[in-house]
Amino acid sequence: MAVMKWIFTYIKKYRFRLLFAFTLTLGSTLLSNFRPYVLGKIIDEVFDQQKAELLIWLCALLVGSVLLKDVFRVTDHYILEGTSQRVVYSIRTDLYNRMCSLDFDFFDHNRTGDIMTRMSSDIESIRHFVAWVSNGVFENAALFVSAVVILCTINWHLTLAMLLITPFIAFFAVSLGKSVGPAFRDVRNSLSRLNTVVQENISGNRVVKAFAREDFEMGKFREANERYKEASLKSSRIWQKFIPYLDSLASSLNVVVLVLGGYLVITNNMTIGEFVTFNTMSWALNSPMRNVGWLINDTQNTMACASKVSEFMNERPHIYTKEGSLCKEHIEGKVEFRSVSFSYGDKAVLSDISFVAPVGKTVAILGATGSGKSSLVNLICRFYDATEGSVLIDNVDIRDYNLRRLRQNISIAMQDIFLFSDTIEGNIAYGAPDADMDSVRRAAVAADADEFIKQMPQGYDTIIGERGVGLSGGQKQRIALARALLHTPSILILDDTTSSVDIETEHYIQQTLRHFSKDRTTFIIAHRISAVKDADLILVLDAGRIVQRGTHSELLSEDGLYREVFENQYGSFDRKEGERVGTK
């Protein structure tokens, strides 16, 4: 019932359109039952009583009712289809907006295939319900009730005899509804898993082919496809279990009419015309009883899909802007961590992190994979909130800033590079869509991307494939770096941005970064000593803790992880006895 109320919140905006469509449906239904009634009158009053002049009027009335019924039906279908498209347009828009408002934590715990299923087939099921199922329920109910009323005016005894079958039909219909609901939820979940397998295979097709794992992936797909098939067959078997009973009981109405109605005609308690009307109108009782199984089937399917969509709509971000938040147009960029700890669920990632990054200074973060480097800078962007302690920018807790304004003052080149299926210019200017071409080119020059971009078929107007397919890892990194530099932020975060470029290119980028970093606070995450050695402060992380801090020369003078990394990358030899490289 809660799901129905949720759907109605979108339908109520169009309730007058739907009311008009249902009125047309009611008119069409009444006209459908009007024809058997007129046919009975033709038999009794024209053929039996020889009222030939009445035949023309009744035939004209019959033809007119058929034409009017068709007009009503075409019109209500047009209105219902248009309304359903408007409803799902609103739902899809709200669903997408909700998805955009959710934070990293949601996407960490939800599969892409499941999200895509909600955005596509689940919403299509709601459209089908609004356009056809809801109207089918109303039409069949109106058909049944109007037929009962008409038949009662002719012979209530025979009508009552026919209605005695309906409790049995209701029993099997309710049983079908209870059984098929869970089955449809299983079908929907199986489809979600199948979509996830397909999406992952498409996104990771290069990895699949690189390791010749096509057979493995086809096996995964067959398994998910088999699970979906079995879930669908299970729901079909439930339907097959109940529908024969519903159809048989509905068909028995004709037997009641033939046996009992024939007896009433023989005993002169019913005319031939009334018998024909009853026999013809038995479909008006028969059809709704047959359709009740299908309608319950489709309704349960819609409820299973709509519940997933409504659950998505009820998701709320954990990271949000508080009431009365500070909405500064520009922040200076001083960053401070005060005893910050952070956990993913029960897994501790950062422990007791404290440091200060003054405005215009460069902070480098070095550490092994999994030491918490990316998690640390993610807290600055407030992609996650600290579990303990505080992150401050300009001496203000970042949780007190307007979230949108905060992120507009921060630019990040992420470790996981994502490029859109757009032009190179569009990708670089993604964070600054109003930037002119000269600014885009200057950012590309600073990232050492201008030369290879100019060699592309259409230069900056070249459309790159999904996720940058067709570009090398170094080229993608440089475009991502140019995108971050063009944004001209107060805080610049470079997460392993030069790992895929050669030493010469890295050196060039480091030189240009010094110019870009003069007025902004810069955080550099890297594994190469060459990328961090010129930083004003180097933080060495190990297992989520800062184990060393200082400048390049200070850290080389200590026995610790930093010097160990340095020696692994550059080697260790004596210039003078007992003196290591870099200690001067």
N, C-alpha and C positions, 0 to 999 in steps of 0.2 A: 504493500500500500504506500509506503514511503517513496518508492520508486515512481509510482503513478503520480504522486503529488509533485515530485520533482519534474516529471515530464510536463505536467499541467502548467507549471510556472512559465514554460516556454509557449505552451499552446494558448494560454488565456489571452495573450496579446491579439490572437487571431480568432477569438471565440465567436465573433459575429460572422466572420466568413464561414467558419465551421457550422455555426447554427443555420446559416442559409443553405449550405451544402446538405446538411442533414434534413432540412425541410424539403429540399428537392428529392432526396432519397426517400423520404416518407411519401411524397407525392407519387414517385415512381412505383413504390411498393403497393400503395393503394390501387393504382391503375393496373398493376399486375393482377391483383385479386379481383378487380372489377370485370375483367374479361370473362372468367368462368361464370360469373354471376349473369352477365349479359347473354352468354351462350345458353345458360339454362332457361332464361326468359324466351329466347328465340325458339327453343324446342317446345316449351309449354304453351306460349301464347301465339306463336306464328304457325308452327307446324301442327300443333295439336288442336288449337282453336281457330285455325285458318284465318288469322289476322294478317293478311298479306301486306296491307299498307304499313304495318308496324315494322316489317322486315327492313325497309329502306332506312328508317330512322335508327333502328338498332345497329344495323351494319355500319352506318355513318358514325354512330357513337363508338362502335368497336374500333374502326379505323382511326378515328380521332384520338382515342385513348392510347392506341399503340404509338402514334406519331408523337403525342405529348410525352408519353413515358420515355421515348428515346431521347427527346430534347432534354428532359430532366436528368436522365442518366449521363449523357455526354457532358452537360453543364456541371453536375456535381463532381464528376471525375476530374474535370479541368480545375475546379476550385480546390479540390482535395490535394491534387498533385502539386499545384502551386503553393498551397499552404504548407504542405509537408517539406517542400524545398526551402521555404523561408524559415521554418522551425529548425531544420538541421543546419541551415546556414548560421543561425544564431548560436546553436549548441556548439558547432565546430569552431566558430570564432571565439566563444568563451573558453572552450577547452584549450585552444591554442594559446590564448592569452594566459590562462591558468598555468599551462606548461612553461611559458616564458617567465612567469613570476616565481617558479619553484627554484630552489637552490641546489647546490651540488649533491647534497645528501640524498635528495629524491632520486636523482639519476644514478647515484651509486648503488641504489637498492632496487631499481626497476629496469627490466629488460627493454631494449629498444623495440623488439618485436611486439611486446605487450602494449607499449605506448602506441605503436602504429596500428595495431588491431583496434584499439579504442577510437583512434582518429578516423578509421575507415569503415570496416565491416560492422562494428558495434553501432556507429552512428547511422549507417545505412539501415540497420534493423529497426532503429527508432523511426526513421523516415517511412519504412514500410508499414509500421504500426499506425502512424498518424494518417497516412494516405489510404490504407486499405483495411487493416485489421479493425480499427475503431469503427470505421464506416460499415464493415462487414458485420460486426456485433450489432450495431444499431439496425441495419437493414434486415438481418435475420430475426431480430426481436420484433421489429415492426411487422414483418411479414407473418410471423407466427401469431401475434396478438390480433392483428386485423383479420386474419383467416378464421381464428376462433370466434371472433365477434360475428362475422358474416355467417359462418356455419351454424352458430347458435340461433340466429334468427330464422334459419331454415329448419333445422331439426336438432334440438339440444340433446336429445337422447343419444343420437349417433355421434355427435361431437364429444359428449362425455365419454363414450366408449373408446373413442380414439385417444382422448387425453389420458386414459388410464395407463397408457404405455409410457408416458413421459417421465414418471418417477424412476423407472428402470434406466432410461436414457440419462437422466440427471446423475444417477449413482455411478454409472460407468464414466461419464464426463468428468465428475469430480475426482474419481480414482485416476483417470488419465492425467489430470492437471497436477496431482500430487506426485505422480511418478516421473513425469517428463521434465519437471523443473530442474532437479539436480542433474539429470542427464544432459540438459542443454548447457548448464554451467560447465560441465566436464568437456563438452564439445568446444565451448568457447575458450577454455583454458588450453585445450590441445591445439586449437588453431593459433593461439598466441605463441605457444612453444614452436610450432612449425614456422611461423613468420620470423621468429628470432633466429632459427637455424639458417633460413634463407638470407636474412639481413646480414648475419655475421659472415656467411660465405661470400656474399657480394662484396662487402667492405674489405674482407681479408683475402680476396682472390689471388693477390700476388704472393702472399705468404703460402697459400695452399699450393700454388703451382711451383713455387720455389722449393718446397719440400716434398713435391710429388705426392700430396696427400688427398688427391681427388677421390680415390676409392674410400678413404676414411670419411670424408665429408659426405659422399653419397650414401655411405652407411648410416651416418647421423641423420641425414634427411629421410632415408627409408624408415628409420626407427620412429622419428617424429611423425612422419606421414602415416605409418602404421597405427600409431597411437591415436591420431586424429580420425583415421578410418574406423577404428574399433569404437571410439566414442560416438561417432556418427551412427554406426550400425546399432550400437546399444540403444540410442534414442529412437532409432527406426524400429527396433524390435519392440520397444514399449508401445509405440504407436500401432504396430501391427497386432499387438495383443488386445487392444481395446477397440480399435476402429471396426473390426468385423461385427462385434456386438452392437455397436452404435448403428452401423449400416443395416444390420438385420432387423433391429427393433424399429428403425425408421421405415424400412420397407414393409413391415407388418401392418402399417397403417392402410396400405392398399387392400390387404386381405380383409381387414375389418370393414372397410367401405363396401367391398364386393359381397361379403357374406351378410353382414347385418343390413347394409343398404339395399341389397337385392331382396332380402326378406321383407323390408318395409315397402318396397315397390310392389311386391307380389300381394301383400296384404292391404294395398291401397293407402298406406300411411305416408307415402312419399311419391311425388310425381317423377316421371322419367327425367324431366328437366332438372329437378332438384338432385336426383341421383347423379346426373352428368356433372352438375356443379360440384357436388361433393367429391366425385371421383377425380375431376379436373383440379380441384383446389387441394386435394390431398398432398400435392407437391409442396404447397405453401406451409404445411406442417412437416412434411417429410424432409424438405431441403434444409430448413434450419437445424433439424435434429441430426442430419448427416454432417452439416457444416460445423456443428458444435465442437467436434473433435479437432478439426483443422484450426478453428479459431483459438481453442485452448492451446494447441500446439504452437501457433505463431505468437500468441500472447506470452507464453512461458519463455519462448526464445527471446522475445523482446525484453522481458523482465531480466533475464540473465545478462543480456548485453547492456541494458540501460543501467543496471546496478553497478557494473564496472565503470561506466562513464560517469555516473554520479559520484562514485568513490573518488575518481580522479578529480572531479570538480570540487570535492570537499577537502582535498589536500591543501594544506597551508604551509607556506615556507617557514622554516625555522629562523632564517635570516630575513629581517624586515626592518622598515623604518619605524621608529617609535614615535608616539605622539609628541609634538613639541621638539622635534629633532632640530639640530643645528644645520641650516641650509646655506653653507658658505659657497659663494661662486668660485673662490680661489683659496686653496690652502697653501701654506708655505712649504711644508714637506718634512718637518722634523718628525722622526719616528722613534718611538720608545717602547720597548717590551719590559713589563714589570712582572717578574716571577710568573711567566706564562707557561702553562701546561696544556696539552691538547691530546685528546683521545678520539680514535674512531671506534665508537661503541666501547667495548671493554679493552681494546688494544691501545696502550699508551704510546704516543708518537713523539711528543715533545715534553720535556720535564724541566721546569724551573729555568726558563729562558729569560735573561735580562740583558739589555744593552741599549744604547742610545745611538741613533744615526742623525747627526746634525744636518741642517739644510745645506745642500750643495755638496755633500760628501758621498763617497762611494763605499758601500759595504759589500764585501765578497763573502760568500758562504761556500765552504768546502767540506766535503765529507763523503763517505762511502754511500753506495746505493742503499736506500732505505733508512738513512740516518735522520731524515725529517727535513731536508732542505726545502723541498717544494711545499711541504705542509706549513713551514714557517712563513714563506711569502704569501701563501694562500690566506693566512690570517690577516695580513696587511690589507689585502683586497676585500676582506670580510666575505670570502667564499664560505668560510666556516667561522664559528665563534670559539674563542678560547674556552677550554673547560675550566681553567683556573687562571687567575691573574688578569692583567689588562694590557691591551695594545692601544697606545696613544699616538695621535698625530696632532702636532702643534699643541701638546699638553691636554688634549681632549680625547676621552675614550671614544674609539671609533664607533661604538654602539650608540653614541649620542649624535652621530652625524646622520644627515639624510643619506640613505644608501646610494641613491642615484648620483648625487653630487659628489660623494666620496669617490666612487669609481670613475667618475668623469675626470678626476684629478690624478688618477693612477693609470699608467699604461703598462701592459705586460706582454712580453713575448713568451708564450708558454712552451714547455718542453714537448707537449703533444701538439704539434703544429696542425692547425686546421685552416685550409684555404677553400674558399667557396667556388662554385662553378660560375665564375664571373671573369671579367677582364682582369689583367694584372693591376691596372690602375684602380679598379673597383675594390680589389683586395687590399691594396696599400691604403686607400682612402676610406676603408671601412669604418674606422674610428673617428674620422674627420671628413664626413661626406661633402662638406662645403669647401674643402681645400682645392686650390687651383692646381693646374698641371705643373707649374714651376715648383710648388711646394712638394708635390708628389715626387717629382724628379730629384729634388734635393735630398729627400729622405732616402730614395733609392741609391743615390750616389753615396750617401753616408753609410749605407748598409752594403756597399760594394755590389749592388744588384743592377745598376744602370747599364753596364756593359752587356751582360747576357740578355737583359730585357730588350735592348735595342736590336739584338740579333734574332729575336723571335719574329715569326712571320708578320704579325701586325704590331710589333713593338708593345707599347703599353696597352694597346687595345686587343691584344691576344687573349682569347678566352681559354682559360686553363680548365682541365678536367676536374671531376669531383675529387676533393681533397688534394688537389695539386698533382693529379696523375699526369705523367709526362715530364715532370720536373725532377731534378735530382734532389737528394736530401739537403745538400748545401744551398741550392737555389731556393728551396722552400723556406729554409731558415732565414735567408737574407730578405726574402719578401716579408716574412713575419716580423723581422727586425725593423724593416722600413715602415711597416704598419705601426709598430710601437713608437718609433721615433717621430712619425708625422703627427701623432696625437698631441705632442708637446705637453706632457703632463708635469705635475709637481713631483711625482714619484715615478721612477722608471724601474721596472723589474724585468730582468733578462734571465730566464730560466734555461740554462744550458744552451744558449743561443748560437754558439759557434762550434759546437761539437762536431758538426759535419762539414766544416770548411777546413781548408789547408792552413798551415801555419802563417804563410804570407798574407792570405786574406784575413786571418784572425788579427794579425798585427795591424793591418790597415783599418779594420773595424775598431780596434782598441784605440787607435789614434783619433778617429773621428768621434768616438764615444766621449773622449775627454772634452771635446768641444761642446757636445750636446749635454754633458753632465754638469756644466758649470753652475747652472742656476737650479738644478733639481737634485733630489736625493736619489741615488741609484743603488739598486741591489743586483748583484751578479752572482748567479749560481753556476758553478763550473767544476769540471774535474781536472782541467789543465791548470798547472801553476802559472803558465804564461797569461792566462785570462784573468787571474786574480792578483798578481804580484804588485800591481800599481794601485790597488785599492787603499783607501785611508784606514779601513779597518777590515781585518779578515777574521771571520768566525769559523772555527773548525768544529764540526758536529760529529758526534759518535753516539749512536743509539739514542738519539733524541736529546742529547745534552751538549752544551758548549764545553768542550774539553780544552780548547785553546783560543786565545784572541790576541790580536795585535797586528802590527804591520808585517810585511814580508821579511824584512831584515830581523825584526824582533823574534819572529817565529822560527827563523832558520837558526837563530842562536840558542834555541831551546831543544832539548831532546823531547821529541813528541811526534804526533801523527803527521803534522805538516812537513817536518823535515824528512820523515819517512817517505811521504808522497813525492816530495821534491827529488829525493835520491832515486826513487823508482823511475821517475820520468827523465831525469837528467844524468843519473849516475853519480858516483862519488869518487873523487881522486884528490890527491894532495898537490897543491901548488907549492906549499912549504910543508915541512914536516908538521903534522898535527893540525893543518888548516884545511877546512872543507871549502868547496866552491860555494860562493854566495855569502860567506860569513863576513866579508868585507863590505 
